Amino acid sequence: MMRDTTKKKTGARIAALVIVGFLTAFVVFLVAAVVAEGELAAVGIIGIYAVIIGAVIVGVLVALRQRMREIDSGEEEDAKKY
């Protein structure tokens, strides 16, 4: 029996893409604002933000990978039986 998981996978990919896109745009905006102002003191703070946001992006991608494995293994269908 073939499971149709295309919609679930597409939804997970779109959600991850939207989140990563917003976070990337936010970092780009922060860097552009600092460069435009020429404030060297803010570079450290922006660097900290960039590292934190980078960690969030990595977390989103790890969660996406886990979700793809979950969909492929059929865990949801197994859980529906109970």
C-alpha positions as CSV (number, residue, x, y, z in Angstrom):
1,M,0.0,0.0,0.0
2,M,1.5,3.3,-1.1
3,R,1.2,6.3,1.2
4,D,0.8,9.7,-0.3
5,T,3.2,11.8,1.8
6,T,3.9,14.5,-0.8
7,K,1.6,17.1,0.8
8,K,3.1,16.5,4.2
9,K,6.6,16.8,3.0
10,T,5.8,19.9,0.9
11,G,4.2,21.6,3.9
12,A,7.1,20.9,6.1
13,R,9.6,22.2,3.5
14,I,7.6,25.4,2.9
15,A,7.3,26.1,6.7
16,A,11.0,25.6,7.1
17,L,11.8,27.8,4.1
18,V,9.6,30.6,5.3
19,I,11.1,30.6,8.8
20,V,14.7,30.4,7.4
21,G,13.8,33.2,4.9
22,F,12.5,35.5,7.6
23,L,15.4,34.9,9.9
24,T,18.0,35.4,7.1
25,A,16.2,38.6,6.0
26,F,16.3,39.9,9.6
27,V,20.1,39.3,9.9
28,V,20.7,41.0,6.5
29,F,18.6,44.0,7.7
30,L,20.6,44.2,10.9
31,V,23.9,44.0,9.2
32,A,22.8,46.6,6.5
33,A,21.6,49.0,9.3
34,V,25.0,48.7,11.1
35,V,27.0,49.2,7.9
36,A,24.8,52.2,6.9
37,E,25.3,53.9,10.3
38,G,29.0,53.0,10.5
39,E,28.7,52.1,14.2
40,L,31.6,49.8,15.0
41,A,30.5,49.4,18.6
42,A,27.3,47.7,17.4
43,V,29.2,45.1,15.3
44,G,29.7,42.9,18.4
45,I,26.1,43.0,19.4
46,I,25.0,42.3,15.8
47,G,27.5,39.4,15.7
48,I,25.8,37.9,18.8
49,Y,22.4,38.2,17.2
50,A,23.7,36.6,14.0
51,V,25.1,33.6,16.0
52,I,21.9,33.1,17.9
53,I,19.8,33.4,14.7
54,G,22.2,31.0,13.0
55,A,21.6,28.5,15.8
56,V,17.9,28.8,15.3
57,I,18.2,28.3,11.6
58,V,20.3,25.1,12.2
59,G,17.6,24.0,14.7
60,V,14.9,24.5,12.1
61,L,16.8,22.5,9.6
62,V,17.4,19.6,12.1
63,A,13.7,19.6,12.9
64,L,12.9,19.5,9.2
65,R,15.2,16.5,8.7
66,Q,13.6,14.7,11.7
67,R,10.1,15.5,10.3
68,M,11.1,14.0,6.9
69,R,12.3,10.8,8.6
70,E,9.0,10.7,10.6
71,I,6.9,11.1,7.5
72,D,8.9,8.4,5.6
73,S,8.7,5.9,8.4
74,G,4.9,6.3,8.8
75,E,5.0,7.0,12.5
76,E,1.8,9.2,12.2
77,E,-0.2,6.3,10.5
78,D,1.0,3.9,13.2
79,A,0.0,6.3,16.0
80,K,-3.5,6.7,14.5
81,K,-4.2,3.1,15.2
82,Y,-4.3,3.7,18.9
